[in-house]
Each structure stands twice: as C-alpha cells, then as structure tokens.
Amino acid sequence: MNKLKPISFLHGTMAMLVFAGITAVYAVLQLVHSGPLRAEAFMGCDTYWYERIALEGYPHVGPGEDLGHWVGEDIHQTAWAFFPLYPLLLRSMLALTNWSSAEAMIVLSFLLALAWIPLAYALFHHERNERIAKWAVLAMLLQPFGIYFHLGMSEPLFLVGLLGSFLAVARGSALGLALMGTILVLSRPNGLFLLPGLVLYSLEQEGQGSVREILSHPVHALHKALPLVVPILAFMCYCAYQWSTTGDPLAYLSAQAGWGRRFTHPFSGFFNAGDPATQFDSWYTIILLLLVGLLAKRISLSFCWVMLIVVVMPLFSGSVASMPRFTTVLFPLFLITGEWLSRIRAPVLVLLISFIAQLFWFWAWLEGDLVTC
C-alpha cells in the first residue's frame, strides 16, 4: 500500500479562504439582484424539504397510501424522497442555536467545507502529487455548478462520505471506512451503490485492481468488504424505519414518483419537457457522457465505478433533471482536470472563466426558475 502523503495546512487554509470568498461574492450578487441581504436567498428547491424534515420529521403514511405521484398537473410529493442524515444535522444545529433554518444551512455548508476540502486535497495528493492536488481542489471549488456547496443541499455531506471513504481505504483504516461509508449511504440514495467501488479501490492499493484478479480471488475481495457491513446495516436500519412508518421498506424509492422519477430505459429522460432548464440538462448530460467515455481509460476501475454510478445511474430514473448538481461530487473528473491545469500555461485564466460561469449559475438560481435543482 502506498504511504499516504500529509495534508498541507497552508493549502487547506487557502482553499477555505477561497470558499469563504465565493460566499461573499454570492452575497454581493444577491444584494444587486434583490436588495437587502437575506440568508433565505441561499434556500430553494430541496432545501425546503430538508427544512421540513428537520422541523417536523418524516410524515406517517399508512400502508398502501400514496407516497408520491406526478400525472400531468396532478402532483403529490412527500419528504420520504430525501435521505435523513443532512436533515438530522440541520435539526441538531437548530436545537443548539437560535438561528433560522437558512442561517443554519449557511453555517453547515462552512462546517462541511472544513471537512470535504481537506479530504479532497489529501486524496488527490495521495493519487498524484501536491501540485495537482492544489489545482484539482480549486477546480472543484470554482466549477460552473459549484453553487451547491454553499446552499442548503446534501452534496457537501455526501462528498464528505465519498472522499472520506476512499481516503480511509488509502489509510488502511477499517473504522474510518465504516464511519465514512455510513455517512455515504445515509446522505443520498446512490451511496449504497458506490460501496463496490471502495472494495475495488482497496484491491487497487495492493496492485490487484483488474477484473480478472478480482474474480480469481473472491474471498480476498470479500475480506476487504468487511468494514462495509456497518454502512449496509445502517442502510437496512433506515429501511426498517421506513417500513415501520409507511409500510414500505423502500419508501424513498416510491416517493421519487412525485418528481417524475421511475425506473425506465436510460434515454427517456432526455428532452422530455420544453422548458429551458430541461433542455440544458439534457445537452449537458450528453456532453458529460461523451467526456466520461473519453476519460475512462485514464483512471482506475474504482474511479470509473464512481463516474458510472454518479452519471449513468440517474438516467434510469426517467429524468436528467439536476444532473449539474449531481456531478459536483464527481471527484475523478476534477482529479483529471487538476492534472491538466498543472500542465497548461494559464490555469488561473481557465479557473476564472469557470468561476464566472458559476456566478451566472448562481444568478440563474436567484431568478428561481432557470435551473433544475
């Protein structure tokens, strides 16, 4: 196993200053857009559902009752579509302070950034070197869709679990993997499907990352998967809670129907509505799929698995809505971007252009109906 390189305190501090600076620029844009500064400007879409769960909990639904549907203009949505860990953190923060939900979400985004930024830097440093790690973290922060790291969304928490799990494997920490894997599976639905990628990564650390080697030593692969029993049990406990409260152990899956999501072939979600947001998400997804296909040969099998789950899995839900938000956590893509930035002559200019695009995306967020959440 490769020795894990130390985290640079200086680069971690600089990255946090960049994060804080981005939030400050958002505040200025919000002031220009709609007058006095309001923490509520950082809320929208899913954030209201997280707030409702934090304040009221999940609703009791009788067995067989409707958890969600979308038929024409008849739309019924419930909180069961959302996973519990982020609302639980928000509830805890509200219980400890006198802040509003919006204020608590802003502070929570900073606290989560204090976790995921060092984790990203450490993992990138382990995979490549200090220079590439620096550029890769900046690429994540300044990406065009990076606004979701600053809003009341679960992406930063999910990123903590994802990066932390890979880093725990790199450290050889079974306890860390169990903890971070649990964060992963209780943050978003696709967290459970990312667990096999952690087993692949563990084998890759020993030079056994090929499919042939894995198939020829299945017992060894199962041994590497033992720490993941904890997050799997945590997920099963959440399913048991759903069953006891709704009569459906997969209530989160049934509730997705309220957002027009259902299991279907991967092409039904493209261009299925005429609004600009859906059109943009469809073209973005097509370009992203082409990019992932081109870059797949440059990364390990475990990182390919991450990209497959994050990008391809949502296509089977019948909708490409929110794909820009989903892909903010696509860290293998930013690792490759960091490599590229470390080689070109004007990396700062590229990042500046990317950040300007991010500011346009935040302005579209303030407009309210130009982006799919």
N, C-alpha and C positions, 0 to 999 in steps of 0.2 A: 504494500500500500504506500502511495506517495505521502511524504510528510506534508502536513497542512501548513501553509505559509501563514505568518501572523497578519493580523488586521492592522492597517495603518490608521492610527488615531487621527493624524493630520488629514488624510483623505476622507475619513468618515465625517470629521467635523466640517470640512469644506462642502461635502455633499449635503449635509444637513442645512448649512447656510444657503446653499442653492435652493433646497426645498422651501425654506422659510422665505427666501426672496421671491420665489414663484407665487407663494400665497399672498405676499404683499402686492405683487403686480396684479393678481386677481382682484384684490380689494380696490385698487385704483380703477380697474376696468368696471367693476360693479358700481363704483361711485359715479363714473362717467355715464354708465348705462342707465341707472335707475335711481340716482340721488343718494341719500344718506346711506352709510354703510350698514348692512344688515347681515347678521350671521345666517339668516334664513335663505339668503341668495345661494348658499352652498348646499341647500337641500333641494331635492326634486326627485321625481320618479320613485325608485326603490327606497329612497331614504325615508319616505313617509311610512312605508310598510315596516321598515326596521324600527322606526319610532313607535308605531302602534304595537308591535310585538314587545318592545322594551317596556312600554307603559301598561299594556293590558294583557300581555301573554298571548298564547295561541288560543283561538276560539274552540270551544267544544262543539263538535259536529257529530250528530247521531250516525250510527252505522247505516250506510247506504245513502246518506244525504249528499247533496251536491257540493263538491269541493272546488268547483270551478268549471266554467264553460265560456265559449265565445262562438256564438252563432249569429252572424250578421251584426245587428245592432244590440242584440241581447248578450250582454257581457256580465259574468259573475266571477269575481276574483276573491281569493281568501289568502290569509297570511301564511298558510301552510306551504306555499310555493317557496318560502325562504328558510334557509337553514339557521340554526339557533345561536351559534357562537357569537357573531357580531352583535345581535340584539342583547345577548346576555352581558357582554362587555359594556354596551351603552347603558343598560339598566343599572349595572353596578356603579358606573360613573355618575349617573343621575341621582342614585341613592346617597352618594358620598358628597355631593355638591348641591348648590342652589342654581346651577346653570340650566339654561334652556336646552332642549334637545339639539338644536343647531349648534350652540356653543360647545356642547359636549362632543358632538361629532367632529368639529374642527380640532379640538384638543386631542381627541382619539386618533385622528389622522396623523398628528405630530408624534404621538407616542408610538404608533405603529411604524412610522418612518424611522424612528430611533432604533427599531428592531430590523426592518427589512433592508434598509440601506447598508448597514454593516454586514448583514448576512449575504447580500448580493456581492459586495466587494470581496468578502472572504472566499466565496465560492468561485467567482471569476478569477481571483488571484490564484486559487488552487488549480484551476483548469488551465490558466495561461501564465500571465505574469502581472506585475504591479501596474505597468503602463496600460496594458489592455484592460485590466480591471477598472482603472480610473475612467477610461473612455466609455466602457460598457455601462457603468453606473450612471454617468452623465447622459448617455443615450436613453436609458430608462426614464430618468427624471425629465428630460426635455423632449421626449417623444410627442408626436402630434396629439395623441389621445391620453396624455398623462394627467389630465384634469381629475381622473377618477381616484388618484392617490390623495387628493385634497378634499374630496367630497365625502358625504356620509355613505360610502359604499363598502362592500366587503372585500374588494380586490386587495387592499393592503394587508388585511388579515390573512387572506388566502395566500398571498405572496410570502408572508412570514412562515406559514406552514410548509409551503412548497420549497422555498430556498433553505429553510431550516432543516427539512428532512434530507435534502441532498447533502447539506453540509454535515449533518450528523453521520451520514454514511461515510463521508470523506474522513471524519474524525474517528470513525470506528466506534461511535457511541450508541449502544443499543437503547439506553434510557432516553437519550436525546431524540432518536428516531421514533420511539414510541410516543413521546410527548408531541413532537412536531407533526407526526403523522396523524395524531388525534386532532390537532388544530386544523389540519388539511381536510379531513373528512367531515368535520362539523362546520366548515365555513361555506362550502359550495358543493352542489351535487356531484360534479365530476372529480372531486377529491378522491373518492374511493377508487376510481378507475386509473388514477395516477400511481397507485401503490405498486403495481408491477414494474413500473419504470424505476422505482427505488431499488427493487431486487436486481434489476439489470445493472444499475449503476454500482451496486455493491460488488457484483461479479466483475464488472469492468475495472474496479480498483485493484483487482487481483489478476488482471490480464485475461479474463475469461468472458469477454463480452459478446462473443459470436453466438448465433443461434445454435450452431452445431455443438459448441461446447456446453451450452446450457442444457440441451436435450440429452447429451451424453452423461451429464452429472446432475440429474434432477433432485437427488437427495441433498446435495450441497446447496442448490438453489433454494430448497425449502428451508434449510438451516438459516440461510441469510434472511429469509422472510419472517423468522420467528418474532422479532420485535414488532412486526406489523399486526400481530394478533391483537395488541392493545387497541389501535385505532379501529380495527374491524369490529371488536367487541363494543367500542364506543358507538360506532355506527349502528350496530344491532340494538343497542340500548335505546338509541333515538328512534329506531323503527318500532321498538316495543312501546315507547311513549306515544308515537303516532297511532299505533293500533289501539291502545287503551283509551285514547281521546277521540278518535274518529272512526274506529273500526277498520281502518285501512293502514297496514304497516308501511305502505309507500305513499302516504298522503301527499308528500311533497311532489311526487311524480304526477299524481292525479290532478293536483291543483295547477299544474302547468297549463292545463287546458284553458284556464282563464286568461292566459296570454297567447292563445292560439298555437300552443306547442303540443305536439303529439308525435308519436313515433311514425316515421314515414320515410320514403326514399330520399336520398340526400339532395335532390335537385328541386324539390317542391317549394323550398323557401326563397328561391331567387325571384326577384321582380314580381312578387305576388301581391303588391299594392302599388298604387300610383304616386304615393307621397314622396317628396324628395329624400327623406331620411331612409326609407326602404330602398330606393334606387341607389343611394350612395353606399349603403351597407352591402348591397348585392355586388356592385362593382368592386368594392374594397375586398370582399371575400374572395372573389375570383382572382384578383391580383395577388392576394395573400397566399392562396393555394398554389399558384404558379411559383411564387417566391419560395415557399416551403419545399416544393418539389425540387427546385434548383439547388437549394442549400442542404438538402437531406444527406447528401453524400459527404458533406464536410463535418458532420457532427456524429457523435456516438449514438448507438442504438437506443440508449436510455433517453437521451435528449430528443431523438426522433419520436420516441413514445410520447413525451410531453407535448410536442407540437401536434402529434396526431390526435391526442385527446382534447387539447385546447381548441384546435381549429376544426377538425373533422367531426368530432362528436356532436357539436351543436347543429350540424347540418341535418342530422337525422331527426331533429325535433320539428321540422316543418317551417323553420324561420331562421333567417340570418340576422335578425334584429339584435342589436347590442354587440355584434362581433368586434367593433373597435374597442369596446370596453373589455371584452373577454381576453383580447390579445395583449392587453397591457402587461399581463403576467408572463408573457412568452419569453422567458429569460434566455433560452438558447439563441433566439434571434438577436437579442441585444448583445450577447457574447460575440457573435459573428460581426455585428455592427461595430463593437469595440475594437476588434481586430482590424477592421477596415479603416476606422478612424485613426488608429495608431500608425497607419502607413501613408495616409494621404497628406497633402501639403497644407490644406486649410480645414482641419477638423472643426475649428471654432465656428467658421462660417456655416458649415453644414448644420451644426447644432443650433446656431442662431436661427437659421431658416426653419428648422424643426420646431423650435420654441415659438416662433411667430405663428406657425400653423396651430400649435397648441392654444395660443391666445385666441385665434379665430374660433377654435372649437369651444373655448370657454364662453366666448361671446354668443355663439350659437346656443350654448346651454342656457345662458341668461335670457335669450329670446323665448325659450320654452318649448318650441315645437319643431325645431330644425334638426334635432338629433334624436335617435332612438337610444333610450337609456341603457 
